[in-house]
């Protein structure tokens, strides 16, 4: 995998590779026309800048802990409203370290 080429396409020359849809669903489906993946140009950039802060590493970590605790253990973690609830996050970190050491 050529990381320099990937960076070139996705960062430096991004404007040359955007807006390349095969099928334009915006005219036929009102739901699809509102989705980020179906926006283009300035609309896409504006919507992406609004949505990007939502998808942080911390948010995905909290979501993962919440889903696993809820499904596997039947426990409500409250990790989104109570950021100091570190019991489950610490368990997740310990499990990840254990997996790395023994995996």
C-alpha positions as CSV (number, residue, x, y, z in Angstrom):
1,X,0.0,0.0,0.0
2,X,1.5,3.3,-1.1
3,X,0.7,5.8,1.8
4,X,2.1,8.7,-0.1
5,X,-0.2,8.1,-3.1
6,X,-3.2,7.8,-0.7
7,X,-2.3,11.1,0.9
8,X,-1.9,12.7,-2.5
9,X,-5.3,11.6,-3.7
10,X,-7.3,12.2,-0.5
11,X,-5.6,15.4,0.7
12,X,-3.6,17.3,-1.8
13,X,-5.4,16.5,-5.0
14,X,-8.9,15.9,-3.5
15,X,-10.5,18.5,-5.7
16,X,-9.7,16.5,-8.8
17,X,-11.4,13.3,-7.5
18,X,-14.6,14.6,-5.9
19,X,-18.1,14.6,-7.3
20,X,-17.6,11.4,-9.3
21,X,-21.0,9.7,-9.0
22,X,-22.2,7.0,-11.3
23,X,-25.9,7.4,-10.5
24,X,-27.5,10.7,-9.3
25,X,-30.1,9.7,-6.7
26,X,-30.7,13.3,-5.6
27,X,-33.4,13.8,-8.2
28,X,-35.3,10.5,-7.5
29,X,-35.1,10.1,-3.7
30,X,-35.5,12.9,-1.2
31,X,-33.9,10.9,1.6
32,X,-30.8,10.2,-0.3
33,X,-30.5,13.8,-1.4
34,X,-30.1,14.9,2.2
35,X,-27.2,12.4,3.0
36,X,-23.6,13.5,3.2
37,X,-22.5,10.8,0.8
38,X,-24.8,12.3,-1.9
39,X,-23.8,15.9,-1.5
40,X,-21.1,17.5,-3.6
41,X,-19.0,20.6,-3.8
42,X,-19.6,23.3,-1.3
43,X,-22.7,21.6,0.1
44,X,-20.6,18.5,0.9
45,X,-17.8,20.5,2.5
46,X,-20.2,22.5,4.7
47,X,-22.1,19.5,5.9
48,X,-18.9,17.5,6.5
49,X,-17.5,20.4,8.6
50,X,-20.6,20.3,10.7
51,X,-20.7,16.5,11.2
52,X,-16.9,15.9,11.7
53,X,-16.7,16.8,15.4
54,X,-19.3,14.1,16.0
55,X,-17.1,11.2,14.8
56,X,-14.1,11.5,17.2
57,X,-12.0,8.7,18.5
58,X,-13.3,9.4,22.0
59,X,-17.0,9.2,20.9
60,X,-16.4,5.9,19.1
61,X,-14.6,4.5,22.2
62,X,-17.5,5.5,24.4
63,X,-20.0,4.1,22.0
64,X,-18.1,0.8,21.8
65,X,-18.0,0.5,25.6
66,X,-21.7,1.4,25.8
67,X,-22.7,-1.2,23.3
68,X,-20.6,-4.0,24.7
69,X,-21.6,-3.4,28.3
70,X,-25.3,-3.2,27.3
71,X,-25.3,-6.3,25.0
72,X,-22.9,-8.6,26.8
73,X,-23.4,-7.6,30.4
74,X,-26.9,-6.0,30.4
75,X,-25.4,-2.9,32.1
76,X,-26.2,0.7,31.4
77,X,-22.9,2.6,31.4
78,X,-24.0,6.2,31.0
79,X,-20.7,7.0,29.3
80,X,-22.1,9.8,27.2
81,X,-23.7,11.8,29.9
82,X,-21.2,10.9,32.7
83,X,-17.7,11.3,31.3
84,X,-16.2,10.5,34.7
85,X,-17.7,7.0,34.5
86,X,-14.3,5.4,33.8
87,X,-14.9,1.9,35.2
88,X,-15.9,0.5,31.9
89,X,-13.4,2.4,29.9
90,X,-10.6,1.1,32.1
91,X,-11.9,-2.4,31.7
92,X,-11.8,-1.9,27.9
93,X,-8.3,-0.6,28.0
94,X,-7.2,-3.6,30.1
95,X,-8.8,-6.0,27.8
96,X,-7.1,-4.4,24.8
97,X,-3.7,-4.5,26.5
98,X,-4.3,-8.2,27.5
99,X,-5.2,-9.0,23.9
100,X,-2.1,-7.3,22.5
101,X,0.1,-9.1,25.0
102,X,-1.4,-12.5,24.5
103,X,-3.0,-12.2,21.0
